[in-house]
Amino acid sequence: MKFNSRKDILFSFIILRISIFLTGIMILDIVNGKMEKEGYWPLLLVFGVVGLLLWLFFGTNYELSEKDGLIYRSGPFNGKINTDRIIEIIKGKTLWVGFRPATVRKGLIIKYDNRGQ
């Protein structure tokens, strides 16, 4: 079974506003003719950051299978956790530290042992 990540309103607001703001600044510089030859490197960097943010936002999903366990994908980050390694699942809490491939604050926290990842 494959599940798409829920989208939190705060997370959506921050990611989309940052993307629109950075893209708008670059487009205004191009339209106003302020972009010189040296300005193309920051342009590539900004569009790379915006691309990564949007990939994280739209490309986060989870898959449960009997063979592989829990498979997570969040943009360029992915991995899997075998179901026999899962110790505890906490619902409705926010994880403030650690690796967090999610687009919502209060979701599922999966605690598992770290051996053999």
N, C-alpha and C positions, 0 to 999 in steps of 0.2 A: 504494500500500500504506500502510495506517495502522498505527502502532505505539503502544501505551501505554507510558508510562515505567515502568521497574522501580521498586520501592519499597525503599529501603535500610532496614534495621532501625533504625539510629541516627536517621535522618531521620524515620521513622515514629514512633518513640518520642517524639522531641522535639515534633513537630507535634501529635500526638494528645494527649500529656500537657499541653501548654500549653493546647490547646483545652478539654480536660476541666477543668483547673484554673480557668481564667478563667470558664468557664460555671458551674462549681460555686460559685464565689464569688458571682456575680451571683444565682444561684438561691437560695442561702442568705440573702442580703440580702433578697430578695423574700419568701421564706417566713417569715423572722423578723420581718418588718415594719420593717426598718431602712431600706428604700428610701423616701426622701421624694421630693417633686416635683423637687427639684434633682438627684436621683440618676439621673434618666432619661437625661441626656446621657452620663454615663460608661457607662451600660448600652448605649446605642446604639453608642458607640465600641468597647466590648469585643466586642459581638456582630459589629460590622463587622470587627474584627481577626480574630476567630475565623472568620468567613465567608470572609475573604480567605485565611487559612491553609489552610482546608479546600478552597477552590477551587483553590489552587495544588497541593495534595496530590493531589486526585482529578482535576483538569482539565489534567494535563500529558500531552501526546501529540505525536507526530511523524508527518508524512505525506511520503512520497516519491512524486513524480510526474514524468513525463518533461517535461511542460509547465512546471510551476512550480518544480521542484527540491525542496528540503527545506523543508517548512512546519512550524514549531514553534508550539505553543500551551502556555502555562503560566499558567492563570488568566486575568487580564486582559492578559497580555503575549503577543504573537504576532508572527510575522514569517516571512520566507522568504529562503532563500539559493539562488540559481541554482546548479546543479551545475557550471557552467563557472567559477564563482568560487571553488570549494573548492580549496584548495592542499594541505592535508594532513589526515588523520584519524588521531588517536592513540587507541588502545584501552587501557582499564584504568588510566588516570591520573586524578588529581583536579585540577580547576581551582579554585584558591583565590581568584583575583581575576578580575574581569570579569563579564559578563552570563552567568548560568548557569541556563537554564530546565530544571532537572533535579530529580529526587527521589532521586538516588543519588550517592554520592561517586565511585566508580570506574566511569566510563562511557566514552562517546566524546567526545573533544574535537575539534571541527571548526574548523580554521583556514581562514580565507578572507580575501580582500581586502575592504576596507570601502567601496569605491566604489559609489555609486548605490543604496544600500539604501533 
